[in-house]
């Protein structure tokens, strides 16, 4: 992918230059240079070659500098940092802790603009839509801001309004990020972090966040899933007041789940609250197939009667039946310390690379299991166990499925919150019934018969297709039509340099010929003539050679290779 393929406007070139200057400023000039993007820096920066190559580093750890870069580059990169903080299987713990500190810190936009967006989207004046509408937003982020309001029927709601123009800003940054990630993936130093995978995942997430209909749909799905659950409350979506740019949902005036003092004042039983919280999430993992992937304290609340409320479904995860079966199998393998089965399950998931040292992987897993095996399960520090597991994943270049990571992180978060409410909370009491139920389902006659039927169908289909496919291959070989396609890797830069060198050489020959030809025309006084005996064609030739010569010199300076 050529950078000129998507940066076609001065606006995008200017934005790319901004990004590169911030990277250089914080000591990542060597990255800019290795990515061959230094030509998009201002001329003064390019002439300061040492600065471009990153010799002069800013203060602070690498993780802190990455966080600062994200903060300076604005909403898209702040969101990227927040996404990175959810991937401990790829990013080291030191980076996770720094990136967690990222906050959008975006000032709210003019309430009159919010009102005009609402009126345009809902096709009616605000006064005819709401009984009351809070002019001052009570929350503001990089993508939207939120206003309190009351509908005409008296329903208390919150109205989320997308920032004007934020979509085009983020999509432009995504284009640039995609190219940078593709180039970074070719550098050994950054290949281990899977930059293209990270940006691809980030693009899917933020595009979903930009479309409020997706969030509304997720909220409605959770509302339906928990509609008959007495101790769990999900906000209702008001579809008549929601569009791609405006989202209106029910408003809860509840207490944050981690406010222990307030919960005690309300007289809510914290032990039961902890049990209900973890039960609600286990139900999402093993029964609903859709789970809240961002259960931080601001998104979980409790009412005076001890009802748990979940809000903000901008980030959700999905548990497929295959993933659920693999999780049950992995848990059983861990309990029995059957490392071969455990590794086999992850190979089936496709997360263990072919180059992985299986003996080392088994040893790493055994060390973790042995570390926690003698500890009573109710005393196991889930956060530390999760960190150890992610460290092993990073060491062995394992990229776990996004939904599995989100599920594990949300489980760690809710169990930690449960233990904050009840120090004696034993998560096994909640987890075991769900695991036992899923294991029984998997081993049931009905489940086994379905698996056997599916396996039989695949085997029969393979046997039936094999002769046909083999005959097709033999015909190709006999007819001389068999083709072997070879693709080079890592030579893009060399080919680009060769193309540039050959083009410059050809231009140099043309310039030399033009100068010689113009000189001959001037000596021969070929007409038309000016100033008595000066050839116009000769002057035109000299001017052309001068302009193209300066362009060639500038291009060589711009490349940084004199």
C-alpha positions in Angstrom: 0.0 0.0 0.0 1.6 3.3 -1.1 1.1 6.2 1.2 0.2 8.3 -1.8 -2.7 5.9 -2.3 -4.8 7.4 0.5 -3.2 10.7 1.5 -4.4 12.7 -1.5 -5.3 16.0 0.2 -3.2 18.7 1.8 -5.3 18.3 5.0 -4.2 14.6 5.3 -0.6 15.4 4.5 -0.7 18.1 7.2 -2.2 15.7 9.8 0.4 13.1 9.0 3.1 15.7 9.5 1.6 16.7 12.9 1.6 13.0 14.0 5.2 12.5 12.9 6.4 15.7 14.6 4.8 14.6 18.0 6.5 11.2 17.6 9.9 12.9 17.0 9.3 15.3 19.9 8.9 12.4 22.3 11.9 10.4 21.2 10.4 8.1 18.5 12.3 9.7 15.6 14.0 6.3 14.9 10.5 4.8 14.3 9.6 7.7 11.9 12.9 7.1 10.1 12.5 3.3 9.9 9.0 3.7 8.6 10.4 5.9 5.8 8.0 8.6 6.8 10.6 11.3 7.6 10.0 12.8 4.2 6.7 14.1 5.4 8.3 16.1 8.2 8.9 19.8 7.8 12.2 20.6 6.0 13.8 22.0 9.2 13.2 18.7 11.0 14.6 16.7 8.1 17.8 18.7 8.1 18.2 17.9 11.8 19.0 14.3 11.1 19.9 13.3 14.6 16.5 14.5 15.9 14.7 12.6 13.2 16.6 9.4 14.1 15.6 9.8 17.7 19.0 10.4 19.4 17.5 13.1 21.5 14.9 11.4 23.7 12.4 13.1 26.0 12.3 12.3 29.7 10.2 9.5 31.1 9.7 5.8 30.6 8.8 4.4 27.2 5.3 3.6 28.4 4.9 7.1 29.7 6.1 8.7 26.5 3.6 6.5 24.5 0.8 7.7 26.7 1.9 11.4 26.3 1.9 11.0 22.5 -1.6 9.6 22.6 -2.8 12.5 24.8 -1.2 15.2 22.5 -2.6 13.7 19.3 -6.2 14.0 20.3 -9.4 11.9 20.5 -8.5 9.1 18.0 -5.2 8.4 19.7 -6.6 8.6 23.2 -9.2 6.0 22.2 -6.4 3.9 20.7 -4.5 4.0 23.9 -7.7 3.0 25.8 -8.1 0.0 23.5 -4.4 -1.0 24.0 -5.0 -1.0 27.7 -7.5 -3.8 27.2 -5.0 -6.1 25.5 -2.6 -7.4 28.2 -1.9 -10.4 25.9 -0.1 -8.1 23.5 1.0 -5.0 25.6 3.3 -5.4 28.7 1.9 -4.6 32.1 3.9 -1.4 32.4 2.2 0.0 29.3 -1.3 -1.1 30.5 -0.9 0.8 33.8 0.2 4.0 32.0 -2.5 3.8 29.3 -5.2 3.3 31.8 -4.5 6.9 32.9 -5.6 8.2 29.5 -8.6 10.5 29.8 -10.2 12.4 26.9 -10.5 15.6 28.9 -12.5 17.2 26.1 -14.4 20.3 26.8 -18.1 20.2 26.0 -19.3 21.8 22.8 -21.8 24.6 22.7 -25.3 23.4 24.0 -26.9 25.4 21.3 -25.1 23.2 18.8 -26.3 20.1 20.7 -29.9 21.4 20.5 -29.6 22.0 16.7 -28.2 18.5 16.2 -31.1 17.0 18.2 -33.7 19.0 16.3 -32.2 18.1 12.9 -32.0 14.4 13.8 -35.4 14.1 15.5 -37.1 16.6 13.1 -38.8 18.7 15.9 -37.9 21.6 18.2 -36.4 20.5 21.6 -39.3 22.2 23.4 -41.8 19.9 21.7 -39.6 16.8 22.3 -38.8 17.2 26.0 -40.6 18.5 29.1 -37.2 19.5 30.4 -33.8 19.6 28.8 -30.6 20.3 30.7 -28.6 23.0 28.9 -25.4 22.1 30.6 -24.0 18.6 29.8 -23.2 16.5 32.9 -20.7 14.4 31.0 -18.4 15.1 28.0 -16.1 12.8 26.0 -14.1 12.8 22.8 -17.0 11.4 20.7 -20.2 12.8 22.4 -21.6 14.7 25.4 -24.6 13.8 27.5 -27.5 15.9 28.7 -30.2 15.1 31.3 -33.8 15.5 30.1 -37.4 14.6 30.8 -39.7 13.3 28.1 -43.3 14.7 27.7 -44.6 11.6 29.4 -42.5 12.3 32.5 -39.8 9.7 31.8 -36.3 10.7 33.1 -33.7 10.1 30.3 -30.2 11.0 29.3 -29.6 12.2 25.7 -26.2 11.4 24.2 -25.3 13.8 21.3 -22.4 13.1 18.9 -19.8 15.9 18.4 -20.2 17.7 15.1 -17.5 16.6 12.6 -15.9 14.0 14.9 -16.6 11.2 12.4 -14.5 12.6 9.6 -11.7 13.5 12.0 -11.5 9.9 13.3 -11.9 8.2 10.0 -9.0 10.4 8.5 -6.8 9.4 11.4 -7.8 5.7 11.0 -6.5 5.9 7.4 -3.2 7.2 8.5 -3.0 4.7 11.4 -3.7 1.8 9.1 -0.7 2.7 6.8 1.6 3.4 9.8 0.6 0.0 11.3 1.2 -1.8 8.1 4.7 -0.3 7.8 5.5 -0.9 11.5 4.6 -4.6 11.1 7.6 -4.9 8.8 10.0 -3.9 11.6 11.1 -6.6 14.0 11.1 -4.2 16.9 7.3 -3.7 16.6 6.2 -6.9 14.8 5.7 -8.7 18.2 2.9 -6.1 19.1 0.9 -7.0 16.0 0.2 -3.3 15.0 -2.0 -4.1 12.1 -4.2 -6.4 14.3 -4.4 -3.7 17.0 -5.5 -1.0 14.5 -7.9 -3.3 12.8 -9.6 -4.1 16.1 -9.5 -0.5 17.1 -11.2 0.6 13.9 -14.0 -1.9 14.4 -14.5 -0.7 18.0 -14.5 3.1 17.2 -16.7 2.7 14.1 -19.2 1.0 16.4 -18.9 3.8 18.9 -19.5 6.4 16.2 -22.8 4.7 15.3 -25.3 5.2 18.2 -27.7 2.8 16.7 -25.2 -0.1 17.4 -25.0 1.0 21.1 -28.8 1.3 21.2 -29.2 -2.2 19.8 -26.8 -3.7 22.4 -28.6 -1.9 25.2 -32.0 -3.2 23.9 -30.5 -6.7 23.8 -29.4 -6.5 27.4 -32.7 -5.1 28.4 -34.5 -8.1 26.8 -32.0 -10.6 28.4 -32.5 -9.2 31.9 -36.1 -8.1 31.6 -37.3 -10.9 33.9 -34.4 -10.7 36.3 -35.6 -9.0 39.5 -32.2 -7.9 40.9 -30.7 -6.5 37.6 -31.8 -3.3 35.9 -31.0 -2.3 32.3 -32.0 1.1 30.9 -34.7 1.2 28.3 -34.0 2.6 24.8 -36.4 5.2 23.5 -36.1 4.4 19.8 -38.3 7.4 18.7 -35.7 9.7 20.2 -32.6 7.9 18.9 -30.7 8.0 15.6 -27.1 7.4 14.4 -26.1 10.7 16.1 -28.5 10.9 19.0 -29.1 8.3 21.7 -31.9 8.6 24.3 -32.1 6.0 27.2 -33.6 5.7 30.6 -31.9 7.6 33.4 -30.9 6.0 36.7 -30.1 8.0 39.8 -28.4 5.2 41.7 -25.3 4.9 43.8 -22.0 3.7 42.4 -21.4 0.0 43.2 -18.0 0.7 44.8 -19.3 3.4 47.1 -19.3 1.1 50.2 -20.3 3.8 52.7 -23.3 4.8 50.7 -24.3 1.2 50.3 -24.1 0.6 54.0 -26.2 3.8 54.7 -28.9 2.4 52.4 -28.8 -0.8 54.4 -28.1 -3.1 51.4 -26.7 -6.5 52.1 -23.2 -6.3 50.5 -22.7 -10.1 50.6 -25.9 -10.7 48.6 -24.9 -7.8 46.3 -21.5 -9.3 45.5 -23.2 -12.7 44.8 -25.8 -11.1 42.5 -23.1 -9.1 40.6 -21.0 -12.1 39.7 -24.0 -14.2 39.0 -25.3 -11.6 36.5 -22.0 -11.7 34.6 -21.7 -15.5 34.7 -25.2 -15.6 33.2 -24.0 -13.3 30.4 -21.0 -15.5 29.7 -22.7 -18.9 29.8 -26.3 -18.3 29.0 -26.8 -14.9 27.2 -23.8 -15.1 24.9 -23.6 -11.3 25.0 -21.7 -9.6 27.9 -20.9 -6.1 29.2 -17.2 -5.7 28.3 -16.5 -2.5 30.2 -17.8 -3.0 33.8 -15.9 -0.3 35.5 -17.4 1.4 38.6 -19.0 4.2 36.6 -21.0 1.7 34.6 -22.3 -0.4 37.6 -24.7 1.1 40.1 -27.0 -0.1 42.9 -30.5 1.1 43.9 -31.9 1.5 47.5 -33.6 -1.8 47.2 -30.3 -3.6 46.3 -31.0 -3.8 42.5 -27.9 -3.8 40.3 -28.0 -1.4 37.3 -25.7 -1.7 34.3 -25.3 1.2 31.8 -23.1 2.2 28.8 -23.1 -0.7 26.4 -20.7 0.9 23.9 -18.3 -2.0 24.4 -19.7 -5.5 24.4 -18.3 -9.0 23.9 -19.7 -12.2 22.4 -19.3 -15.8 23.6 -19.9 -18.3 20.8 -20.9 -21.9 21.6 -17.4 -23.0 20.4 -15.7 -20.6 22.7 -17.9 -21.7 25.6 -17.0 -25.3 25.0 -13.3 -24.5 24.8 -13.5 -22.6 28.0 -15.1 -25.5 29.8 -12.5 -27.9 28.4 -9.6 -25.6 29.4 -11.0 -25.3 32.9 -11.3 -29.1 33.2 -7.7 -29.5 31.9 -6.4 -27.0 34.5 -8.2 -28.8 37.3 -6.6 -32.1 36.2 -3.3 -30.5 35.4 -3.5 -32.0 31.9 -1.2 -29.5 30.1 -1.3 -31.5 26.8 -5.1 -31.1 26.7 -4.9 -27.5 27.7 -2.3 -26.6 25.0 -4.3 -28.6 22.4 -7.4 -26.5 23.2 -5.5 -23.3 22.5 -4.0 -24.8 19.3 -7.6 -25.5 18.3 -8.4 -21.8 19.0 -5.6 -20.8 16.6 -3.7 -18.7 19.1 -0.5 -20.9 19.3 1.8 -20.1 16.4 3.6 -22.9 14.4 7.0 -21.6 15.6 6.0 -21.8 19.3 8.3 -23.9 21.5 5.8 -26.3 23.0 8.2 -27.6 25.6 8.8 -24.1 26.9 5.1 -23.3 26.7 4.2 -26.4 28.8 6.9 -25.5 31.4 5.6 -21.9 31.7 2.0 -23.2 32.2 3.2 -25.7 34.7 4.9 -23.0 36.7 1.7 -20.9 36.9 -0.5 -23.9 37.8 2.0 -25.0 40.4 2.1 -21.5 41.9 -1.7 -21.4 42.5 -2.5 -25.1 42.9 -2.1 -25.3 46.6 -4.0 -22.1 47.4 -7.7 -22.5 48.3 -9.6 -21.1 45.4 -11.5 -18.5 47.4 -8.0 -17.1 48.4 -6.6 -16.9 44.9 -5.8 -13.4 43.7 -7.6 -13.3 40.4 -5.8 -10.2 39.2 -2.4 -11.7 39.8 -3.4 -15.0 38.2 -4.7 -13.1 35.1 -1.5 -11.0 34.9 0.6 -14.2 35.0 -1.5 -15.8 32.3 -1.1 -12.7 30.0 2.6 -12.6 30.6 2.9 -16.2 29.3 0.8 -15.3 26.3 3.1 -12.4 25.5 6.2 -14.5 26.0 5.0 -17.1 23.5 3.5 -14.7 21.0 0.0 -15.9 21.6 -2.8 -13.5 20.4 -5.9 -14.5 22.2 -9.4 -13.9 20.7 -10.6 -10.4 21.5 -13.8 -11.6 23.1 -11.9 -14.0 25.3 -9.7 -11.2 26.6 -12.7 -8.9 27.2 -14.5 -11.7 29.0 -11.5 -12.5 31.3 -10.9 -8.8 32.0 -14.6 -8.2 32.9 -14.6 -11.3 35.1 -11.5 -10.1 36.9 -13.1 -6.7 37.4 -16.4 -7.9 38.7 -14.8 -10.5 41.1 -12.5 -7.8 42.4 -15.5 -5.5 43.0 -17.3 -8.4 44.7 -14.4 -8.9 47.1 -14.4 -5.2 47.8 -18.0 -5.5 48.9 -17.5 -8.8 50.7 -14.0 -9.8 51.8 -15.2 -13.4 52.4 -16.7 -13.7 48.9 -15.8 -17.0 47.2 -16.3 -16.8 43.4 -16.2 -20.5 43.1 -19.6 -20.7 44.8 -21.0 -18.7 41.8 -18.8 -20.1 39.0 -19.1 -23.8 39.8 -22.9 -24.2 39.0 -22.5 -22.6 35.6 -19.4 -24.6 34.8 -21.0 -27.9 35.9 -24.1 -27.1 33.9 -22.1 -26.4 30.8 -20.0 -29.6 31.3 -23.1 -31.7 31.7 -24.6 -30.1 28.6 -21.4 -30.9 26.6 -21.4 -34.5 27.8 -25.1 -35.0 27.3 -26.4 -37.5 24.7 -28.0 -34.8 22.7 -24.8 -32.7 22.5 -22.6 -35.7 21.7 -25.0 -36.9 19.0 -25.0 -33.4 17.4 -21.1 -33.4 17.5 -21.0 -36.9 16.0 -23.5 -35.9 13.3 -21.4 -32.8 12.4 -18.2 -34.8 12.3 -19.8 -37.5 10.2 -21.0 -34.9 7.7 -17.6 -33.3 7.4 -15.8 -36.7 7.0 -18.3 -37.9 4.4 -18.0 -34.6 2.5 -14.2 -34.9 2.5 -14.3 -38.5 1.2 -16.8 -37.5 -1.5 -14.8 -34.5 -2.7 -11.3 -36.0 -2.4 -11.4 -38.0 -5.8 -12.7 -34.9 -7.6 -10.1 -32.6 -6.2 -7.3 -35.1 -6.8 -8.4 -35.5 -10.4 -8.5 -31.7 -10.9 -4.9 -31.4 -9.5 -3.6 -34.2 -11.8 -5.2 -32.6 -14.8 -3.5 -29.4 -14.0 -0.1 -31.1 -13.7 -0.4 -33.2 -16.8 -1.7 -30.3 -18.9 1.2 -28.0 -17.7 -1.2 -25.6 -16.2 0.0 -25.9 -12.6 1.3 -22.6 -11.4 3.5 -21.9 -8.4 3.1 -18.3 -7.1 6.0 -16.8 -5.1 5.7 -13.6 -3.1 8.6 -11.7 -1.7 8.5 -10.3 1.8 10.5 -7.4 3.2 11.7 -6.1 -0.2 9.2 -3.3 -0.7 11.6 -0.7 0.6 14.4 -2.0 -1.7 12.1 -2.0 -4.7 10.9 1.5 -3.9 14.5 2.8 -3.6 15.4 1.1 -6.9 12.4 2.7 -8.6 13.4 6.1 -7.2 17.0 5.7 -8.2 16.2 4.6 -11.8 13.7 7.5 -12.1 16.3 10.0 -10.9 18.9 8.6 -13.2 16.5 8.8 -16.2 15.6 12.4 -15.2 19.3 13.3 -14.9 20.0 11.9 -18.4 17.0 13.9 -19.8 18.2 17.1 -18.1 21.7 16.6 -19.4 20.3 16.1 -22.9 18.1 19.1 -22.6 21.0 21.3 -21.5 23.2 20.0 -24.4 20.4 20.4 -26.9 19.6 23.9 -25.7 23.2 24.9 -25.9 23.4 23.7 -29.5 20.2 25.6 -30.3 21.7 28.8 -28.8 25.0 28.4 -30.7 23.1 27.7 -34.0 20.8 30.7 -33.3 17.7 28.7 -34.2 14.6 31.0 -34.4 12.6 32.6 -33.2 15.1 35.0 -31.8 14.9 37.7 -29.2 17.3 40.5 -28.2 18.9 40.2 -31.6 20.4 36.7 -31.7 19.1 34.8 -28.5 17.1 31.7 -29.3 13.7 31.5 -27.6 13.8 27.6 -27.8 17.2 27.6 -26.1 15.9 29.8 -23.2 12.9 27.5 -22.8 15.2 24.5 -22.7 17.4 26.1 -20.0 14.4 27.2 -17.9 13.0 23.7 -18.1 16.3 22.1 -17.1 16.7 24.6 -14.2 13.2 23.9 -12.8 13.6 20.2 -13.1 17.1 20.3 -11.7 15.9 22.2 -8.5 13.1 19.7 -8.2 15.5 16.8 -8.3 17.8 18.4 -5.7 14.8 19.1 -3.4 13.6 15.4 -3.8 17.1 14.2 -2.8 17.2 16.5 0.2 13.7 15.4 1.2 14.7 11.8 1.2 17.5 12.6 3.6 20.0 10.6 1.5 22.6 12.9 0.0 
